[in-house]
Amino acid sequence: MVEHLIQQGPNGAIARPANPYLIGVVFTVDRTAGRPAAGPAVGPGSTPAFGRVDGRVQVLAAGNSESSFVATSVAPATGGGVHFSAIRVEEYAFEAKKPFVLMEGSMVISGTCE
């Protein structure tokens, strides 16, 4: 579940947005494929879970009792740009709920997952 959200503003400062609409959102990431498995859509082709539906996802580390799950997502953006996302889940944490951090565009999102 998303518990914290900060976003880079036009002046480069990072702060909690006026409307942190993702707080409380629950999502799922398929840890084999690295793709979003469930979660409400927030824009065309995207989810707050991780990356964009039309993106190329690469699982860099599957994670286990000694290491984190790490994946990246890259998708085309208008004007020849690129959407980039990265997620890290602390699979090795002893707690049942594992801490995660996700960078999605100009947002940094964190919370816990099961």
C-alpha positions in Angstrom: 0.0 0.0 0.0 1.2 3.5 -0.9 2.0 5.3 2.4 4.2 8.2 1.3 4.5 10.3 -1.8 6.7 13.2 -2.8 7.1 14.9 -6.1 9.6 17.2 -7.7 8.2 20.7 -8.4 9.0 23.2 -11.2 11.8 24.8 -9.1 13.4 21.4 -8.4 12.3 21.2 -4.8 10.8 17.9 -3.6 7.7 18.1 -1.5 4.4 16.3 -0.9 2.0 17.4 -3.6 -1.2 19.3 -2.7 -3.3 16.3 -3.8 -1.3 13.1 -2.9 -4.0 11.0 -4.7 -2.0 7.7 -4.5 -1.8 7.6 -0.7 -3.7 4.5 0.3 -3.7 2.9 -3.1 -3.1 -0.9 -3.1 -1.3 -2.4 -6.1 0.4 -5.6 -7.1 3.5 -6.3 -9.1 4.1 -9.7 -10.8 7.5 -10.4 -9.4 8.3 -12.9 -12.2 7.5 -10.6 -15.2 7.9 -7.3 -13.2 4.7 -6.0 -14.7 1.8 -4.4 -12.8 -0.6 -7.2 -11.9 -3.4 -5.2 -10.3 -4.1 -1.6 -9.4 -6.3 1.3 -10.4 -5.2 3.2 -13.6 -4.2 6.8 -13.2 -3.7 7.7 -16.9 -3.7 6.2 -20.4 -1.5 3.1 -20.3 -0.2 3.6 -16.8 -0.8 2.4 -13.3 0.5 3.7 -10.0 1.8 0.1 -9.5 4.9 0.2 -11.6 5.7 1.5 -15.0 3.4 1.7 -18.0 1.4 -1.1 -19.6 3.1 -0.3 -22.9 6.6 -0.3 -21.4 9.5 -2.7 -21.5 10.0 -4.1 -18.0 13.2 -5.7 -16.8 13.6 -7.6 -13.6 17.1 -6.9 -12.4 16.9 -9.0 -9.2 14.1 -11.4 -8.2 14.8 -10.8 -4.5 15.0 -13.4 -1.7 15.7 -13.7 2.0 19.0 -11.9 1.4 18.3 -9.4 -1.3 15.7 -7.0 -2.8 13.4 -7.3 -5.7 14.5 -4.7 -8.3 12.9 -3.9 -11.6 12.9 -1.0 -14.2 10.3 0.0 -16.8 10.9 2.1 -19.9 8.2 3.3 -22.3 8.0 5.8 -25.1 6.8 9.3 -24.3 5.6 12.2 -26.5 8.2 14.3 -28.3 10.7 11.5 -28.4 11.0 11.3 -24.6 10.9 8.3 -22.3 8.9 7.3 -19.3 11.2 5.6 -16.7 10.3 3.8 -13.5 12.2 1.8 -11.0 11.0 -0.2 -8.0 12.8 -1.9 -5.1 11.1 -4.2 -2.6 13.1 -5.3 0.5 12.3 -9.0 0.2 14.8 -9.7 2.9 13.0 -7.8 5.6 11.9 -9.9 8.5 8.4 -8.3 8.7 5.4 -9.7 6.8 4.9 -6.4 5.2 8.0 -5.6 3.0 9.1 -1.9 2.5 9.2 -0.7 -1.0 10.3 2.5 -2.8 9.2 3.4 -6.4 10.4 6.2 -8.6 7.7 7.0 -11.2 8.3 10.0 -13.3 8.9 12.9 -11.0 7.3 11.1 -8.0 9.0 9.0 -5.3 6.5 6.7 -3.7 7.0 4.4 -0.7 5.1 2.1 1.6 4.8 -1.6 2.4 3.6 -4.6 0.5 2.8 -8.2 1.4 
